[in-house]
Amino acid sequence: MTYPPPARYAAWMPPLNDQLRRAPLARALTRVCEAVTPGSRPANVRRLGGGLDAAMHTMDLVAPAGERRRLVVRRYPARLLERDPGRPLRAWRTLGVLEPLGIAAPRPVLFDGDGAILGNPGYVMTRLPGGSRLTPRDPRGFVRGLAGALAAVHRAPVAGVDLSFLREPEWEADGGLKLDEDARSGLTAYPDGPSIEAALHQWWSTRSRMATTLVHGDYWSGNTLWSRGRLTGVVDWDWAGVEEPGFEVGYCRLDMALQMGPEAADLFVRDYEAAAGWRITGLAGWDLLGAVRALPDPAVWLSGYHELGRADLTVDDLRTGVRAFIASALQRID
């Protein structure tokens, strides 16, 4: 199978430049500390691995009396914001509504929408305990924890909560399946793209609808934190919305299949349904939609997996895994 050169999809996931991979300037972090706690100073600054479209650095804010507060600084590249200028503010406001909903996620600390403090638009948030773990000692508990945390997001009591600032539904417009420019481009460049798109449109028009819920929008194992085998939080809420939850289950199933095999993907959906208290109808279609995110070439995900400990995964592993996941979904969708 022939894959397009990186230039075909570079705009979809612009690489972080060297300036963003480096820690923010010392004077920028000093300004952050002064704005949050006057007289404090930064310490222990280091880059967090895994971020593909935003720079993430952790630091300790040391108060004048010596107390320490663990924070994370998130900054966005200009090329990404040319395509989606409202992204930092949406993410910031999302963090503000998660705590009352009882969802384990970072809490907002300082917003810098124009980059006057950080040098690039972004924000500062609390740092949760733990880290991303893609090499769990207990794989079965890992799958169960991922499923339970996603079910908790989808079961969040959002009635009466203002979520009007979140992005528009990703997959639906006027009752029909909506494939945005990125999805269409990926399908066009992928050899089996036409058959995938035809199957998706047919499935969408006949599927049983699910009730909408709060969704994370980019839920995979790399966006969760773990400590001593326990999931401590969900991070990276840039794509949050209110939609049918099926896509998010299919998308995470793809991640499970790529990392741990199809059996783990099947365990994930069973654990999710048990925790959520409902079934995912039309799972094959949601699997197929989840796989569209990886097209035309899942090689763009490889650096994220490597930075989070899965250096054993290769480009061929990802490409073969995505092809197998798509083939299974196409076989089941009829």
GULORO-266606 format. One record per residue: x, y, z of N, C-alpha, C in turn. Coordinates in steps of 0.2 Angstrom, whole numbers, padded with zeros to 4 digits, always signed. Layout:
# residues N
XYZXYZXYZ;...
END
This chain:
# residues 334
+0004-0006+0000+0000+0000+0000+0004+0006+0000;+0003+0011-0004+0007+0017-0005+0004+0023+0000;+0008+0026+0004+0005+0031+0008+0008+0038+0006;+0004+0043+0006+0006+0050+0004+0012+0052+0008;+0015+0057+0005+0021+0060+0008+0018+0064+0014;+0023+0066+0019+0020+0070+0025+0017+0077+0023;+0020+0080+0017+0017+0086+0016+0009+0086+0014;+0007+0080+0013+0000+0080+0011-0005+0081+0017;-0002+0080+0023-0006+0081+0029-0003+0085+0035;+0003+0088+0033+0006+0092+0038+0002+0098+0041;-0003+0101+0037-0007+0106+0040-0012+0103+0045;-0013+0097+0045-0018+0094+0049-0015+0094+0056;-0009+0092+0057-0005+0091+0063+0002+0095+0063;+0002+0101+0063+0008+0105+0062+0013+0103+0067;+0019+0101+0065+0024+0099+0070+0026+0105+0074;+0028+0103+0081+0030+0109+0085+0037+0111+0083;+0038+0117+0083+0045+0120+0081+0049+0119+0087;+0056+0121+0086+0061+0120+0091+0059+0125+0097;+0057+0131+0095+0055+0136+0100+0050+0134+0105;+0045+0130+0103+0040+0128+0107+0042+0121+0111;+0046+0117+0108+0049+0112+0112+0053+0114+0118;+0057+0119+0117+0060+0122+0123+0056+0125+0128;+0058+0125+0134+0054+0128+0139+0053+0135+0138;+0047+0138+0140+0046+0145+0140+0052+0149+0143;+0053+0155+0140+0058+0159+0143+0058+0160+0151;+0063+0161+0154+0063+0161+0161+0059+0168+0163;+0059+0173+0159+0056+0179+0161+0048+0178+0160;+0046+0173+0155+0039+0172+0155+0036+0168+0161;+0040+0163+0163+0038+0159+0169+0038+0163+0175;+0043+0168+0175+0042+0173+0181+0036+0177+0181;+0034+0179+0175+0028+0183+0175+0022+0179+0177;+0022+0172+0175+0017+0168+0177+0016+0167+0184;+0022+0166+0187+0022+0166+0195+0019+0172+0198;+0022+0178+0196+0019+0184+0199+0012+0185+0198;+0009+0183+0192+0002+0184+0191-0002+0179+0195;+0001+0173+0197-0003+0168+0201-0002+0169+0208;+0004+0170+0210+0006+0171+0217+0011+0176+0218;+0010+0183+0219+0015+0188+0219+0021+0186+0224;+0027+0187+0221+0033+0185+0225+0035+0178+0224;+0032+0174+0220+0034+0167+0219+0039+0167+0214;+0042+0161+0213+0047+0160+0207+0046+0153+0204;+0048+0152+0198+0047+0145+0195+0053+0140+0197;+0052+0134+0197+0057+0129+0198+0055+0122+0195;+0060+0118+0193+0059+0112+0191+0055+0111+0184;+0057+0116+0179+0054+0116+0173+0056+0110+0169;+0052+0107+0166+0053+0101+0161+0048+0100+0156;+0050+0098+0150+0045+0096+0145+0041+0090+0146;+0035+0090+0145+0031+0084+0145+0030+0080+0138;+0031+0074+0138+0031+0070+0132+0024+0069+0129;+0024+0067+0123+0018+0065+0120+0014+0070+0116;+0014+0077+0118+0010+0082+0114+0012+0082+0107;+0007+0082+0103+0009+0082+0096+0007+0089+0093;+0002+0092+0096+0000+0099+0093+0000+0105+0097;+0003+0104+0103+0004+0109+0108+0010+0108+0113;+0013+0113+0115+0019+0112+0119+0017+0111+0126;+0019+0107+0130+0017+0106+0137+0024+0105+0141;+0024+0110+0146+0029+0110+0151+0027+0110+0158;+0030+0106+0163+0028+0106+0170+0033+0111+0173;+0030+0114+0179+0035+0118+0183+0032+0118+0190;+0036+0119+0195+0034+0121+0202+0034+0128+0203;+0028+0131+0206+0028+0137+0208+0030+0137+0215;+0035+0141+0217+0038+0141+0224+0036+0148+0227;+0031+0147+0232+0029+0153+0235+0034+0156+0240;+0033+0163+0242+0038+0166+0246+0040+0162+0252;+0035+0159+0255+0036+0155+0261+0039+0148+0260;+0040+0146+0254+0043+0140+0252+0038+0134+0250;+0031+0136+0250+0026+0131+0248+0027+0130+0240;+0026+0124+0238+0026+0122+0231+0019+0121+0228;+0018+0123+0222+0012+0122+0218+0014+0119+0211;+0011+0113+0210+0013+0110+0203+0009+0112+0198;+0011+0115+0192+0008+0118+0187+0010+0115+0180;+0006+0116+0175+0007+0114+0168+0006+0120+0164;+0011+0121+0160+0010+0127+0155+0009+0124+0148;+0003+0126+0145+0002+0123+0138+0002+0129+0133;+0006+0128+0128+0006+0134+0122+0005+0131+0116;+0002+0135+0111+0000+0133+0105+0004+0136+0099;+0005+0132+0094+0009+0135+0088+0005+0139+0084;+0008+0144+0081+0004+0149+0077+0000+0145+0071;+0004+0140+0068+0000+0137+0062-0006+0134+0064;-0006+0131+0070-0013+0128+0072-0018+0133+0073;-0016+0138+0076-0021+0143+0078-0024+0147+0071;-0020+0147+0066-0022+0150+0060-0029+0146+0058;-0029+0139+0059-0034+0135+0057-0040+0135+0062;-0038+0136+0068-0043+0136+0074-0041+0141+0079;-0043+0147+0078-0041+0152+0083-0044+0152+0090;-0050+0149+0090-0054+0149+0096-0052+0143+0101;-0047+0139+0099-0046+0133+0102-0043+0134+0109;-0038+0138+0111-0036+0139+0118-0042+0141+0122;-0046+0146+0120-0051+0148+0125-0056+0143+0126;-0058+0139+0121-0063+0133+0122-0060+0128+0127;-0054+0127+0126-0051+0122+0131-0050+0125+0138;-0049+0131+0139-0049+0134+0145-0055+0134+0148;-0061+0136+0145-0067+0136+0147-0070+0129+0149;-0068+0124+0145-0070+0117+0147-0067+0115+0153;-0061+0117+0155-0058+0115+0161-0062+0118+0167;-0064+0124+0166-0068+0127+0171-0075+0124+0173;-0078+0120+0168-0084+0117+0170-0083+0109+0172;-0077+0107+0172-0076+0100+0173-0076+0098+0181;-0074+0103+0185-0073+0102+0192-0080+0101+0195;-0085+0105+0194-0092+0104+0197-0095+0098+0194;-0093+0095+0188-0096+0089+0186-0092+0083+0189;-0087+0084+0193-0084+0078+0197-0079+0074+0192;-0077+0077+0187-0072+0074+0182-0065+0075+0184;-0061+0070+0185-0054+0071+0187-0050+0074+0181;-0049+0080+0181-0045+0084+0176-0042+0090+0179;-0037+0093+0175-0033+0099+0178-0038+0104+0179;-0036+0109+0183-0041+0115+0185-0037+0121+0182;-0041+0126+0179-0038+0131+0176-0035+0136+0181;-0029+0139+0179-0026+0144+0184-0025+0150+0181;-0022+0151+0174-0021+0157+0171-0021+0157+0164;-0025+0161+0161-0026+0161+0154-0022+0167+0150;-0019+0165+0145-0015+0170+0141-0017+0169+0133;-0023+0172+0132-0025+0171+0125-0021+0174+0120;-0018+0180+0121-0014+0183+0116-0006+0181+0116;-0004+0178+0121+0003+0176+0122+0007+0181+0125;+0004+0186+0128+0008+0192+0131+0012+0190+0136;+0010+0184+0140+0014+0182+0145+0019+0176+0143;+0016+0171+0140+0019+0165+0138+0023+0165+0131;+0022+0171+0127+0025+0171+0121+0021+0168+0115;+0017+0163+0117+0012+0160+0112+0006+0160+0116;+0000+0160+0113-0006+0159+0116-0007+0152+0120;-0009+0152+0126-0010+0146+0130-0013+0148+0136;-0012+0143+0141-0014+0144+0148-0010+0140+0153;-0011+0141+0159-0008+0137+0164-0013+0134+0168;-0012+0127+0170-0017+0123+0174-0013+0120+0179;-0017+0117+0184-0014+0112+0189-0012+0106+0186;-0007+0103+0189-0004+0097+0187-0007+0091+0192;-0010+0086+0188-0012+0080+0192-0007+0076+0194;-0007+0072+0199-0002+0067+0201-0002+0061+0195;+0004+0058+0194+0005+0053+0190+0007+0055+0183;+0007+0050+0178+0009+0052+0171+0006+0047+0167;+0007+0048+0160+0005+0044+0155+0009+0037+0155;+0005+0032+0155+0008+0025+0155+0005+0021+0150;+0010+0020+0145+0008+0015+0139+0011+0008+0140;+0014+0007+0146+0017+0001+0147+0015-0002+0154;+0008-0003+0155+0006-0005+0161+0008-0012+0164;+0009-0012+0170+0010-0019+0173+0004-0023+0173;-0002-0020+0174-0008-0024+0174-0012-0022+0168;-0011-0025+0162-0014-0023+0156-0022-0024+0157;-0024-0029+0160-0032-0029+0161-0035-0024+0165;-0031-0022+0170-0033-0016+0174-0033-0010+0171;-0028-0009+0166-0027-0003+0162-0033-0002+0158;-0035-0007+0154-0041-0007+0150-0047-0005+0154;-0048-0008+0160-0054-0007+0164-0054+0000+0166;-0048+0003+0168-0048+0010+0170-0049+0015+0165;-0047+0013+0159-0048+0018+0153-0056+0018+0152;-0059+0012+0152-0066+0012+0150-0070+0015+0156;-0068+0014+0162-0072+0017+0167-0072+0025+0167;-0066+0027+0166-0065+0035+0166-0069+0038+0160;-0069+0034+0154-0073+0037+0149-0080+0037+0150;-0083+0031+0153-0090+0031+0155-0092+0036+0160;-0087+0038+0165-0088+0044+0169-0089+0050+0166;-0085+0052+0161-0086+0058+0157-0093+0058+0153;-0095+0052+0150-0101+0052+0146-0107+0052+0151;-0106+0050+0157-0112+0050+0162-0112+0057+0166;-0108+0061+0165-0108+0068+0168-0114+0071+0168;-0117+0074+0173-0124+0077+0173-0123+0084+0171;-0124+0085+0164-0123+0092+0161-0129+0095+0160;-0135+0093+0162-0141+0096+0161-0141+0103+0165;-0142+0108+0162-0142+0115+0165-0135+0118+0165;-0130+0115+0162-0123+0117+0162-0122+0121+0155;-0120+0127+0155-0119+0130+0149-0113+0127+0145;-0114+0124+0140-0109+0121+0136-0109+0124+0129;-0112+0129+0128-0113+0132+0121-0107+0134+0118;-0101+0135+0122-0095+0137+0119-0091+0131+0116;-0093+0125+0117-0090+0120+0114-0090+0119+0107;-0086+0115+0103-0086+0115+0096-0093+0112+0094;-0094+0113+0087-0100+0110+0084-0099+0102+0084;-0105+0099+0084-0104+0091+0083-0100+0090+0077;-0095+0085+0078-0090+0084+0073-0093+0080+0067;-0098+0076+0068-0099+0071+0063-0106+0072+0060;-0110+0077+0062-0117+0078+0059-0119+0085+0057;-0122+0085+0052-0125+0092+0049-0131+0090+0045;-0136+0094+0048-0143+0093+0044-0145+0086+0044;-0144+0082+0049-0146+0075+0050-0142+0070+0046;-0137+0073+0042-0133+0068+0038-0126+0068+0041;-0122+0063+0038-0115+0062+0040-0111+0068+0037;-0107+0071+0042-0103+0077+0040-0096+0075+0040;-0092+0075+0035-0085+0073+0035-0081+0080+0033;-0077+0082+0038-0074+0089+0037-0068+0088+0032;-0065+0094+0030-0060+0094+0025-0054+0089+0027;-0052+0089+0033-0047+0084+0035-0049+0077+0034;-0055+0075+0036-0057+0068+0035-0058+0066+0028;-0061+0071+0024-0061+0069+0017-0055+0069+0013;-0050+0073+0015-0043+0073+0013-0040+0066+0014;-0041+0064+0021-0038+0058+0023-0041+0052+0019;-0047+0052+0018-0050+0046+0014-0048+0047+0007;-0048+0052+0004-0046+0053-0003-0039+0050-0004;-0035+0051+0000-0028+0049-0001-0027+0042+0001;-0032+0039+0005-0031+0032+0007-0034+0027+0002;-0030+0022+0000-0032+0017-0006-0040+0015-0005;-0042+0013+0001-0048+0010+0002-0053+0016+0004;-0051+0022+0003-0056+0028+0005-0063+0028+0003;-0064+0026-0004-0070+0027-0007-0075+0021-0004;-0073+0015-0003-0077+0010+0000-0078+0012+0008;-0074+0015+0011-0075+0017+0018-0080+0022+0019;-0079+0027+0014-0084+0033+0014-0091+0030+0013;-0092+0026+0008-0098+0024+0006-0102+0020+0011;-0098+0015+0015-0100+0012+0020-0103+0016+0026;-0099+0021+0027-0100+0026+0033-0107+0029+0031;-0108+0032+0025-0114+0036+0024-0120+0031+0024;-0119+0025+0022-0125+0020+0022-0127+0018+0029;-0122+0017+0033-0123+0016+0040-0126+0022+0044;-0124+0028+0043-0126+0033+0046-0134+0034+0045;-0136+0033+0039-0143+0034+0037-0147+0029+0040;-0145+0024+0042-0149+0018+0045-0148+0017+0052;-0143+0020+0055-0141+0018+0062-0146+0020+0067;-0146+0017+0073-0150+0019+0079-0146+0024+0083;-0150+0030+0083-0146+0036+0087-0145+0034+0094;-0140+0037+0097-0139+0037+0104-0140+0044+0107;-0142+0044+0113-0142+0051+0117-0136+0054+0117;-0136+0061+0116-0129+0064+0117-0127+0065+0124;-0120+0065+0124-0117+0066+0131-0111+0071+0130;-0108+0073+0136-0102+0077+0135-0097+0072+0133;-0093+0074+0128-0087+0070+0126-0081+0073+0126;-0075+0069+0127-0069+0072+0128-0066+0074+0121;-0068+0070+0116-0066+0072+0109-0059+0069+0106;-0055+0067+0111-0048+0064+0108-0046+0059+0114;-0051+0055+0116-0049+0050+0121-0045+0044+0119;-0039+0044+0121-0035+0038+0120-0030+0038+0126;-0027+0032+0127-0023+0031+0133-0018+0036+0134;-0015+0039+0129-0010+0045+0130-0013+0051+0133;-0019+0052+0133-0023+0058+0137-0025+0056+0144;-0023+0051+0147-0025+0049+0153-0018+0049+0158;-0019+0050+0164-0013+0050+0169-0014+0044+0174;-0009+0041+0176-0009+0035+0180-0004+0036+0186;-0006+0033+0192-0001+0033+0197-0003+0026+0201;+0003+0022+0202+0002+0016+0205-0004+0011+0203;-0004+0011+0196-0010+0007+0193-0017+0010+0193;-0017+0016+0196-0024+0019+0196-0024+0025+0192;-0030+0026+0188-0031+0032+0183-0032+0038+0188;-0028+0043+0187-0029+0049+0191-0032+0055+0188;-0033+0055+0181-0036+0060+0178-0035+0060+0170;-0039+0064+0167-0040+0064+0160-0038+0071+0158;-0033+0072+0153-0030+0078+0151-0032+0079+0143;-0030+0086+0141-0030+0088+0134-0038+0088+0132;-0041+0093+0134-0048+0094+0133-0050+0098+0127;-0045+0099+0122-0046+0104+0117-0052+0102+0112;-0054+0096+0112-0059+0093+0107-0066+0092+0110;-0067+0094+0116-0073+0092+0120-0079+0095+0116;-0084+0091+0117-0091+0093+0114-0097+0090+0117;-0102+0090+0114-0108+0086+0116-0111+0083+0110;-0110+0076+0110-0112+0072+0104-0114+0065+0106;-0115+0061+0102-0116+0054+0103-0110+0051+0105;-0110+0047+0111-0103+0044+0113-0100+0039+0109;-0103+0036+0104-0101+0030+0101-0094+0032+0097;-0093+0037+0094-0087+0039+0091-0081+0038+0096;-0082+0041+0102-0076+0041+0107-0074+0034+0109;-0079+0029+0109-0078+0022+0111-0074+0019+0105;-0076+0020+0099-0073+0017+0093-0066+0020+0092;-0065+0026+0093-0058+0029+0093-0053+0026+0098;-0056+0025+0104-0051+0022+0109-0050+0015+0108;-0055+0012+0105-0054+0005+0103-0049+0004+0098;-0048+0009+0093-0043+0009+0089-0036+0009+0092;-0035+0014+0097-0029+0014+0101-0028+0008+0104;-0033+0005+0107-0032-0002+0111-0029-0007+0106;-0032-0007+0100-0030-0012+0095-0023-0011+0093;-0021-0005+0092-0014-0004+0089-0009-0006+0095;-0011-0004+0101-0006-0006+0106-0006-0013+0109;-0012-0015+0110-0013-0022+0114-0016-0027+0110;-0019-0026+0104-0022-0031+0100-0030-0030+0100;-0033-0034+0095-0041-0033+0095-0044-0036+0101;-0041-0040+0105-0044-0043+0111-0045-0038+0116;-0040-0033+0117-0040-0028+0121-0046-0023+0119;-0047-0022+0113-0052-0017+0111-0059-0020+0112;-0060-0027+0112-0066-0030+0114-0067-0029+0121;-0062-0030+0125-0063-0030+0132-0065-0023+0134;-0062-0018+0131-0063-0011+0132-0071-0009+0131;-0074-0011+0126-0081-0009+0125-0085-0013+0130;-0083-0019+0132-0087-0023+0137-0087-0019+0144;-0081-0017+0145-0080-0014+0152-0083-0007+0152;-0083-0003+0146-0086+0003+0146-0094+0002+0146;-0097-0002+0143-0104-0003+0143-0106-0005+0150;-0102-0009+0154-0104-0011+0161-0104-0005+0165;-0099+0000+0164-0098+0006+0168-0103+0011+0167;-0105+0012+0160-0109+0017+0158-0117+0015+0159;-0118+0009+0159-0125+0006+0160-0129+0007+0153;-0126+0007+0148-0129+0007+0141-0125+0003+0136;-0128+0001+0130-0124-0002+0125-0122+0003+0120;-0117+0002+0116-0115+0006+0111-0118+0003+0104;-0123+0006+0102-0126+0003+0096-0122+0005+0090;-0122+0001+0085-0119+0002+0078-0111+0003+0079;-0108-0002+0084-0101-0001+0085-0097-0001+0079;-0098-0005+0074-0094-0006+0068-0093+0001+0065;-0099+0004+0064-0099+0011+0061-0094+0016+0065;-0095+0016+0072-0091+0020+0076-0084+0018+0076;-0082+0012+0075-0075+0010+0074-0073+0013+0068;-0077+0012+0062-0074+0015+0056-0073+0022+0056;-0078+0026+0059-0077+0033+0060-0070+0035+0064;-0069+0031+0070-0063+0032+0074-0057+0031+0069;-0057+0026+0065-0051+0025+0061-0050+0030+0056;-0055+0034+0054-0054+0039+0049-0049+0045+0052;-0049+0045+0058-0044+0050+0061-0037+0048+0060;-0036+0042+0059-0029+0039+0057-0027+0040+0050;-0031+0042+0046-0030+0042+0039-0028+0049+0036;-0023+0049+0031-0021+0043+0027-0016+0039+0030;-0012+0041+0035-0006+0037+0037-0005+0038+0044;-0006+0033+0048-0006+0033+0056+0001+0035+0058;+0006+0035+0053+0013+0036+0055+0014+0043+0059;+0009+0048+0058+0009+0054+0061+0009+0053+0069;+0006+0047+0071+0005+0046+0078+0011+0043+0081;+0016+0041+0077+0021+0037+0080+0025+0040+0085;+0027+0047+0084+0031+0050+0089+0028+0051+0096;+0021+0051+0096+0018+0052+0102+0018+0045+0106;+0017+0040+0102+0018+0033+0106+0025+0032+0108;+0030+0034+0104+0037+0033+0107+0038+0037+0113;+0036+0044+0113+0038+0048+0119+0035+0045+0125;+0029+0042+0124+0026+0039+0130+0028+0032+0132;+0033+0030+0129+0036+0023+0131+0035+0017+0127;+0032+0018+0121+0031+0013+0116+0035+0013+0110;+0042+0013+0112+0047+0013+0107+0047+0007+0103;+0044+0002+0105+0044-0004+0101+0039-0004+0095;+0034+0001+0095+0030+0001+0090+0033+0004+0084;+0032+0002+0078+0035+0004+0071+0029+0007+0067;+0031+0010+0062+0027+0013+0057+0023+0007+0054;+0026+0002+0052+0022-0004+0049+0017-0007+0054;+0019-0007+0061+0014-0009+0066+0008-0005+0065;+0008+0001+0065+0003+0006+0065-0001+0005+0059;+0002+0005+0053-0001+0004+0047-0005-0002+0046;-0002-0008+0048-0005-0014+0048-0011-0015+0053;-0010-0012+0059-0015-0012+0064-0021-0008+0061;-0020-0002+0058-0026+0002+0056-0030-0002+0050;-0026-0005+0046-0029-0009+0040-0033-0014+0043;-0031-0018+0048-0035-0024+0051-0041-0021+0054;-0040-0016+0058-0046-0013+0062-0051-0011+0057;-0049-0007+0051-0054-0005+0046-0057-0011+0043;-0053-0016+0041-0056-0022+0038-0061-0026+0042;-0060-0026+0049-0065-0029+0054-0071-0025+0054;-0071-0018+0054-0076-0014+0054-0081-0015+0048;-0077-0015+0042-0081-0015+0036-0085-0022+0036;-0082-0027+0038-0085-0034+0038-0091-0034+0043;-0091-0031+0048-0096-0031+0053-0102-0026+0052;-0100-0020+0048-0105-0015+0047-0111-0017+0043;-0110-0022+0039-0116-0024+0035-0121-0028+0039;
END
